[in-house]
Amino acid sequence: MIRRLIAAASIAIMLAACTQSGDSGKPKASNSPGPSGASDPVLVFSPPSDAVTSTTRILSKSKTRDVEGLVHGLLPNGSVLVDRYVGGDIDKPSYPVLVDPATGRETSGQKAYNADSGVVGFGRDSLLVVTDDGKKHALREFGLDFSKIREVALPGRSGVGGPDVGQYAVYGDAVGGDDAVFIAKSEWKGVESVADSVTRVGKDGKLTTLLENKHVDQIVLASDGRTLLASMAEEGPYYEGGAPLADIVELDARTGAVARTYGIPKPCTTFEPLFDDASCLDRLDKVGGAVVATIYESAKPADDLDGYSTWRYVDGDWAEVKSQRNKRVIWQSSSTRLQHQVNLQRPDEDPYKTYPIEWVVGAKASKVAGTSKLGAFDWFAPGSLVQP
């Protein structure tokens, strides 16, 4: 079942400890059909395979680079973040590698990380890691060369061991704003009581609790590189099968306070979840001053997902971008985009059918070789959710 895979994968990036690839560390380059007219288009995915594979394919400037490791996301500076496994064995420990898509240059994070470290987000020029050693939590911030910037202890008991350990803290998405890092936090007290909040970590290491009991589900940095967006629900927890009606909010990138509230696109008001804590919201963005959301819509009866659509908040209301209905679209310039048909059909209508990704330059579309078996949420690309 398709559910918010790309949103989770873009932010929750698991890292551990990295050297150069065992094949001399140089990615292989070959000719590949790419879009014409785009200055530096980038498409990143792990090629489908009948066997378990650990290869990431990066398309850039009409070249294909096959890099050892599995893609986990893209950073704001355009670098590709991959998880590389010791000896190429996915059962072995992994370590992070940053790859420059234009040149193939790799930066290793092997010496910077312990095996239990995991990136949960990034700032404009840093990687953010929240650790849990079984006793306490800490925020570690690293530069894009994997140099350690700082480590700050975070409050709350470790949750290692499960619900039986009693009250404990769980840290989630982390985003770097202006002079601060913001981390989603849940304080688990039992199935009837979860206290959600956001922890602000200032440049001086000072900790501040924000938006207590506001149930912030995700915090993201928009494609404009400046705006912090989040979804915020009035009720929680969500264990009885009713999804929260979450507002989309904009946070002050300096303080973390709610700067604006946008409500939600109309189909979200009748959304019926497939899972207890499911939300209709997929991804959030801000493009040209307008807030944008991609959402899931319920089928009727609500036994499946029926539609995937893009909405833009303009002049105090949400309007659908109808040309992008049931397509996952990433705009890389005002005339160049990547698009992929999203299949949300019911089980009796071939739910496993997939479509190739397309480069679209102006009015001309061309299929990307090797993507015909790729799921619509299994690829990454820098860009915005609507035409800039």
N, C-alpha and C positions, 0 to 999 in steps of 0.2 A: 504494500500500500504506500502510495506516495504521500509523504507528509513532511514538509518543511525541511527537506534534506539539505538544500543548498544554504539556507539561512544558518542552520546549525554548523555545517561544515566550514562556512566562511569565518566564523568567529571562534568556535571551539576547536582549536588547533592543538593536537597532542604532540608534544615534543619530548624527547628524552636526550640522549647524548650522541658527534659526527666527524668522519674524515672525508677525504675526496673519494670518488667512486673507485672501486677496485679495478676499473678498466682505464687506468692512467688518469682518472678524474676528469677527462674531457668528454663532453657530450658529443654525440654523433650528429653531424649536420648533413642534410640531403635536400634536394629540391622538392618542393611541395606546392601544389596549387593554393594560392592564398588570394585575398581580395586585392584588386588594383585600386589605386586612388586613396588608400588609407596610409597615413604617415608611418604608423607603427602598430598595426593591429596585433592583438595577442589573444590566443585561445589556448587554454590549458585543460588537459583531461588525461585520465588513465585509460589507455586503449582497452576495449572489451576483449576478454579472452576466456576460453573454456577452462583454462587453468588459472590458479591464483597468480597474479602478476604484480610486480612492484616497479612499474615503469610509468613515468610521467611524460607526456608528449606536449611540447610547447611549440606553437605555431607563431612565428614572428618574422616580419619582413620577408615573406615568401619562403621561409626555411622551416624545416621541421627538426627540432632537437629532442631526442629521446634521452631522458635523464633517469638515472637509477633512483628509485624511491617513489612513494605515493604522494600525490598532490594533496595539500590540506588547505590551501588558501592563497590569496594574493594580498600583499601589503600595499599601503597607500602610495609608496614610491614605485610601484610596478613590479617589485621583486616577487618571484614565485617561491613559496615555502613548501618544501617537500620533506617527508619523513623517510629517512633512509635506514634500511635494516642491516645489521651486521651480517656480512656474508651474503646479503640478498635474501635471507631467510626471514619471513614474516613472523616466525615463532621466536626470533631472537630480539634482543633490545634494539630500539631505533634511536636515531639521533637527527637533529634538524639541519637542513641545508637551505641556504638562500641562493637562488639562481637568478642571474640577470637574463631576462628573456631575449635581449638583443644580441648579447655577446656569448652567452653560455657560461660566463664567469661564475664560479661557485664560492660561497663563503661558508665555512664549516662552523658548527656550534658544538662540536664534540667536547671540547674542554670546558665549556661554560656550563654544561647542564649535568644534573644527576639523573638517574634513571626514573625517579619519581616526579620529575618536573613536567609540566604541561602548559603550553601557551594557551591562554584563554582569551587573548585579545591583543590589541596593539594601539599605539598612538601614532602620531604623524611620522615619528622617527624613532620608534622604540617597540620592542616586544615585551609583552606583559605576561608574567607567569605567576600563578597562585599555587603554592605548595601546601601539602598536608602530610606531615610526617607521622601521623597517628596520635600526636599530642597537641599540636598547634598549627596555625596557618601563618603564611607569610606571603607578601607580595614581593616578587623579584622583577626588576626592570632592567632590560638589556638594550644596548644600542644595536643598530643594524649590522655592526661588525661583531656582534655577540660579546662585546665588552660589558661587564656588569656596571650598571649605573648606581643601583641601590637595592637594599633589602629592608622591608618594613614589616614588623610583626603585626598580624591582624587579630582582632578579638574573636572569641568564640571557641568552644570546645570542638575537637576533632570529631568527625562523624564516622571514622573508620571503625567498623564493627557492626554498623547497621542500626536500626531503630531501637534495639534493646539497650543501647548505651545511654538512653535518656536524652535530655536536651542537648542539641549540638548545632553548629553553624555549617552552612553549605554556601560556598562562594561560586558565582557563575561568571557571566560575561564581564569582561573588563575592557574599558575604553579610555584612551588618553585624550583629555581635552586641553584647555588652556591652563597651564600651571597646575594641573591636578589629574589624578587617575580616579575613575569611577567604577566601582565593582558591585554587581548585583549580589545581594546576600539574602539568604533565608535562614531563620532561626527555627529549627524543628523542635516542636514540643509534643507532637502526637498528631494523629490523623484529624483531630478536631481543632488544632491550633498551630498555624504556621505564621510567624511574624516576618514579613518581607520588608526589606529596606534597601537602600543604596549606601555603600561606604565610600566616602570621599577621602582620598589620600593626597594631601597637599605636597608641594615640592619640599616643604620643610618636614615632611613626615607626619604632620598633624592629621589625626583621624576625626572625621565628622560623620554622624549618621543622618542621612537624608531620606525623605519620602517614606517614613516609617509606616508600615501597614498599608501602603499604596499598591503593593503587588506588582512591581515592575517586572515584566516578563523578558524584555530584551533591551539592550542599550547598544546602539550602533553609531558609527561615524558615517555620515552621508558622503556621497561621491564628490561633493564639493570640497571635502577635506576640512570643513569647519564646523558643520552642524551636528550636534548630538541629538538623536531621536530615540524614542523609547515607546513601548506600549505599557499602559498602566490600567489595571483593573480595580474596580471598587470592592470586589468581594474575593474571598479565598478562604480556605483552600477549595479545590475543585474536584472533590472525590465522588460527587453524586451524579456525574454524567452531564452536568450543565456547564457549558463553556462560559467564561466570563465575557461580558461586553466591555472590551478594553478600549480606552481612549488612546489615540496616538498623540504624544506630547513632544514638545521640543524643550530640551534642557539647556540652561545657561552653561556654556562650555567652561566657564570659570568657577561658578559656585555650585552647579548641579541642580539649582532650583528650577521648577517648571516655568518656562518663559511663555509658552503658548500651548493651548489645547485645541486639537483639531477634530475631535470626535472620530468616527469611523465611516467608511463607505457603507451605503445603504444595505447591500447584500449581507453584511456582517450582522445586522440586527436580526436576521432570521436564520443565521447559521446554526446548524445542529452538528455537534462534534461526533467524530468517530471514536475518539478516546476521551477519557475523563477530563484531561487538562488541555485538550486541543483548542487552538484559536484559529479564527479565519485568517489572521494576518500571516503573510509569508515574509516579505521583505519591505523595508522602509528606505526612503531616499529623499533628498531634497535637490531639485534641479532648477536652476534659473529662478530661484526664489519660491518655487512651488513645492510643497510636500507631496510625495508620491508613495503609494502602497500597492504591492501586488497581493492578491487575496485568493482564498479558496471559497467556493460557493457550494452549498449543499444541494444534493439531488432531492427530488420530491417523489416518493418518500425518501427521507434522509438516510439511506442505507449505503451511500457512497458519496464521493465528491463529484460534482456535476460541472463545475466551471472554474477556470483560472483566469483572472482578469487584472488589469492595471487601472488604477484610479489616481487622479490628480486633484489636489485641493486648490481651487481657484475662486477668488471672490467670495469666500465664506461658505463654499459648498464643494462636495465631491462630485467629479464628473469622470465617467469611464473613458479611457483611451481605446475606442472600439477597434481600431486597426490592430491592436495587440491582443485581442481576445484569444484565449487558449494558446498563447505563444509565450515562451520565455524569451524576452528580448533584452539585449544589452547594447546600448548605443555607444560607439567608440569615437564618433564625431557627429557633426550635424547631418552627414550624408552616408555614414557607414555604420552598419549594425550587424550583430549576430542574432539569429533567431532560431528557435527550435519549437516544433509543435509539442504541446503538452497533452498527453493522453490521460484523461481521467474517466474513461468509459467504464461502464459497469462490467462485472465479470463475464456476462454472456455476450459481450461485444468486443472480444479480443483485447483484454486489458494489457497484454504483454506486447502489443504492437508498438514499435518505436519508429522514429523518423530521423533522418540525417540533419545535422546542424547546417544552416545556410549562412554564408556571407552575403550581405546585401549592400551593394554600393550604388547609391542613387536608386534606380529602378531595376537594376540588374542583380539577379540572385544566382549564386553558384553553390553547389553542395560541397561540404567538407569531406574529403575522402576518409574512410575509416570510422565514421561516426554513425553509421546506419543502425548499429545495435546499442547505441549509447542512450541511457535514460536522460530525459530533459532536465534533470537536476544534478547531473553527474559531471558538469563542466564548469569552469571558472573563466571569467574574462573581466578585465577592468572596464569601467564605463558607467553609464547611468541607466536608470530604468525607463526613462523617456527621452525623447529627442532634445538635446541641449540647444 
